[in-house]
């Protein structure tokens, strides 16, 4: 089945034939849908923390920062910003030349408010010999857009979001990378004044990220009273997945080679696994705000982190007792109640012996821990918090995407639609065990939670396989807590005009 060229490509990527065979089986058989018990809600799976409790958790987080443990801010930043400019690409391709849609009109009416306006204005002068105002007066709107998006101009249509100017400041406008560095000082700075930030980037843009950070690091450090340890990683070629044609046969390029595609953000569990830290914050590259709103962001980051270290410490204490062999029946009952009432892990079966109960508790407590912020559902796309059935028959808190739901099951669809909250990708992770050793995070992935999508290449339709999502199936077997946070903590930039919203001005 595999040619010598195929085998050489697999070897180059670090992919085994067994991996390919498993992926081909998924294309043929599909992925099983998850069974939903119910949406998670406040009081049933989502914590709502009152103000008097909040200080306890924030103090717990500050104590942890002062303890010398390592904390890292992990930012997936490899995706291109092309989707952010899809409306402007459509304008360039349109057969009309004046701003026509409401999106186009808003973009040009408020173009001076963008942080990249100054750079774009200079680029227009270089390319066309005229500034933006003159070009617009001459109705040369498409030249302005091409200067923004094209390779000869600012190239914003091909760059990742992390390298785009997002916000205005008197001392110099700031990219989203700069905002993430700054934000880290608010809640991830240790007692030595160091902030660890890790960006996952594409190979072609890694040097640009390094140059940007190198150019700004000293000024940020001077202004913020912190030092930055910035690291980068690239999505591993071994996490690429094979594409197939509509008959589930391996898709081949015009030169006969196998086509592999990136496995989606779920592939980043490998990058996350390589981070040597006690606690890791995960936040999307485009969800940042100007400095005037960062205190509010930090308040809830500290809350989530304080809950994490507090609850993880309880699990570690329980594990210490289990491993000592001296846990009493009363202590075992307390641990079981903790898994059921605090972690919301339900087990319908009975335990035939004390040893069986101990094995069960060890299996459920000895896992990575995450605390996820959840905001009230306001129609935003993305996954949500649910109680779902696991492969071992237990049920627990999970973040589910629509692709994991059986569209032909009315009860499942009803439960999915009735979710009160959604996931803004606001996650704090505890990745070390009670002995202080790092978990191998790849051992806690539910491999059956990927999904298949339809794409095309050179005019030919194909099927692509997405690995279990980073905060979905890739963390399926973690201990999970959901905490309600306000919508004010969720400020993504999905389109360029989102930068015109008040929270980004």
C-alpha positions, 0 to 999 in steps of 0.5 A: 500500500505504501510506496518508498516515497510514502515511507520516507515521508512518514519517517521524516515526519516521525509518523508510524504506519500504525498511526496512519492505519488508526487514522484511516479506521477513523475515516471509515468508521467515524468517531463515536458521539458523546452522551450528554447527561445535562448541561453544566449550570450554576449550582450543578457543575459551575461554581459562582464565587461570592466576593467574600470567598474570592479574596481567599482564593486570590490570597491562595494564588499569591501564596503560590506565586511566592512559594517559588513554584514555576508558572507559565502563560501558554498562548497558541499563536500559530494561526494566520489572521486571514479569517480576520480579514475575510470581509476585506478579501471579499471587497477586493474580489468584488466587482464594485469599488466603493464601500458597500456593505455595512462592514466595509463602510464601518472599516473606512469610516473609522479607519483612523481608529485602528492601531495599525493606521499609522503604519498603513498610512506610511505604506500607502505613501510608499506604494502609491505616493499618497496617504489614505485620506487622499486615496479615499478622496480619489475613491481608491479604496481597494488600494488601501485594502491591498496595502494592508493585506498584500505581501507588498504592503503590511501583509496582514492577510498572511501574518499571524494575529500575534504580529498585528498591531491591536491597541493604541498607546502614547508610547507606541502601539502594541501587538497582541504579543505585547499585550500578552507579555504585559498581561502576564505581569498582572497575575503570573509574575513570581517573587523574583519578578519573572514572567514565563510566556510560551507562544506556539508559532508556525515555523515560517513566522518564528523568527518574526516573533523572536525579533518582535519580542527582542525589540520590545523586551527591554522597554517592557521590562523597564516599564513593568518592573519585570523580566520576561522568559519567552519561549516558542514551539512549533506544532510537531510534524508527527501530529499531522494527520493524513487526508483521504478522498471521498472513498476514504483512500489516502489523498495524493498530491499531483506528484503522487505524495501523500497529503498530510494536514495539521491536526488542529489545536488538539495537536498542541497537547504535545507542546503543552506537555513539553512545558516544565511548569507547575501551573500553566495558564492557557489563553487565545492570542486574540483575547486581550484588552488595553491596559485600562481593562487589565486589572479586571482580567487579572482579578478573575485569572487570580480567582481561577488560579487560586481555586486550582491550587486550593482544590489540587492541594486537597487532591494531593493530600488525599493521594498522600493518604491513599499511598500511605496505606493508612486511610481510614474508612471515614477518610475514604468516604470523604474522598469519594464525596469529594469526587462526587460533590466537588469534582462532579464525577458520578459513578453508578456502580458499587464497590465490592471491596475497600481495595476496589474503592481505593483503586477507583479513588487513586485513578480519579484523583491522580490526574492533571487538574484544570479550572476553566472560566465560563461565561454566560452564553450570548450566542458566541460560537464555541464549545460549552460546559456539560456533564458527559458520560466517559468511556469507563461509564462514569460521568464528569465535567467536559467541554464539548463542541457541536461536532461531538454531538449526534445531530440525529439525537433530539435529546442530545441536541436539546441539551446542547442548545440549552447550555447556559454558558460557553467556553472562552478558552480561559484555562488554568492547568495544574500538571504535576502530581502529589510527588511533584512530578510532571504528568505525561499529558498525552496519557490523558487524551480521549483519542475517540473525540476527534472529528472529520471535516471536508476540505478541498485541494487543487479543486479535489474534495477531501476529508481531513481528520482533526485531533481531539481538541486541546480543551476538549478530548485532549483534556478529557481525562483531567479533573475539571472545575468550571467557574463563572466569570463575567463576559467582560473577560472575553474580548476576542478579535475575530474580525478586523472591525472587532478592534473598533469595539469600545473594549479595544479602543 
